[in-house]
Amino acid sequence: MSLKQAVISMILGGMSMSVNALENSVEIRVKGIETSRPGQILVMLFQEEGFPKQHDKALEIKPYPATDAERSVVFENVPERFAIKVLHDEDEDGKVTKNWTGILPKEGLGFSNGARITFKAPSFSSALLTVADIEESNAPHDITMRYP
């Protein structure tokens, strides 16, 4: 194989991988939603940048009313490595409302991979999922809401 053929092969192979990455879809099932609380549920798909505090850096946000205790959403064109944050946005301001300490949330939150808030937000690595993990499990990824 000539150098030119090798370069063309690598370019085409890379293009093929990019197309496959864009075809990834994952189902996220949100459980434990307290339907007695007002507002909406925001399911946010992130790469590492901005996770979990900068909602404007989310790749996609799927909002829906907080009327069902469990709900599934599907994200299309998911990157290979990602994390999910779920916010029960009771006042519908698009942000996490904090308690009097200014640290702990007053609204319900959930994160992929069972990541939890301690005295700081969970890291991307603690909430990290991969498309391969989801495909291997052959089931939706469950996120359970936690409320103060």
N, C-alpha and C positions, 0 to 999 in steps of 0.2 A: 504494500500500500504506500502510495506516495505521500509526501507531507501535505500536499493540497487535499488529497482524499481524506487524510486523517483529520485535518482541520474541518472540512465540510461535515464529516461524520460526527465530530464533537459538537459542532454548532447544531446540527439537526437533532442529535441526541439531547442536547440541552433544551431545545425547543420542545421536544416531546415531553421532557420532564416538566417543563413549565406548564404545558397544557394539562398534564395529569394533575399537577398541584391545584390548578384552577377547578378541577372537577370534584375535588374532595367536598363531601358534605357530612355534617355530624348532627345528630339529634341530641338535644339537651332536655332532660325532664326535670322540671322544678317542682319540688315537693314541700309540704309543710307550710303553705302560704296561709296566713291568718286572714281569712276573708272578712272578718269583722272589722278590720282596719280599712280606712279609705285609701284612695290613691290608685297607683298603677305599679305594675311590675316591669322593670327594665332588665332585660337579659343582654349583657354586653360581651362581645367577642374582642379580645385583645391579643396583640403580639406583646413582646416585652415592654416596648416603649409606652409609657403612660400608665401601665398597670399598677395598681387598681384605681388610683385617685383621679387621673386626668381623663374624664369621660369623653372629652373632645378628641382624644387619641384612639378611642375604640374604633376598630375596623367596621363594626356594625352594631347597632343597638336595636333590639326588638322589644317594643313596648306592648303591653296588653293590660286590660283591666284586672284588678285583684279580686275577681269574682269566683274563681275556682281554687280549691286547695292544692290542685296539681295541674300542671300544664306543660306540654311539650312544644319546643320550637326547633326548627331546623335551620342551620346556617349552611349556606352554599359557598363554594370557593374558599374554603378554609385553608390557611397556611398549615404546613406540617406541624409546627409547634405553636401552641396558643394557650390562652387561659380564659376562663369565663368568670364574670362577676354578675351577680343578680342583686338588684336593689328593690326593696318594696318602698317606693317613693311616695310616701303618704301625703306630702304636701305638694307633690308634682312640680318641684322646682328643679329636678334633674340632678340634685346633689344629695349627699348623705348628710342628714341633719344630726348634729352631735348633742349629747347631753350637757349638763352644766359643767362637766370637766373640760369640755372642748376636745376630748380624745375619743370617748366611746360613743358609738352610734345610738340614736334613738329609734332608728328605723331598722327593719329586718334586712339582713344581708346573707348571701350565700356565695360560695366560691367553688370552682372546680377542684377536683382531687381532694375534697374535704378540708381544704385550707381554712384556717380560722384566724380571727382577729385576737390578738393578745393586747398588749398596750401599744401596738402598732399594726399597720395594715400587713396582710400576708405578702410574702415575696412572690415574684413571678415563678420562681423555681418550685415553691411549695404548691402552687396551683396549676403547674404545667401539665398539659395533656398533649398527646400527639395523635395525629390521624390514625397512625398504625395501631395505637392502643385501643382506640374506639372501634376500628374495624375488626381487630382481633377479638374483642369482647362480643361483637355482633349484637349489641344492645345499646339503648340510649345511655348517655352518661347522666346519672342522677346527681342533683344538687339539692340539698336540704336547707331550707331557710332557717336562720337563727335570729331570734328576736330578743331584745333586752328585757 
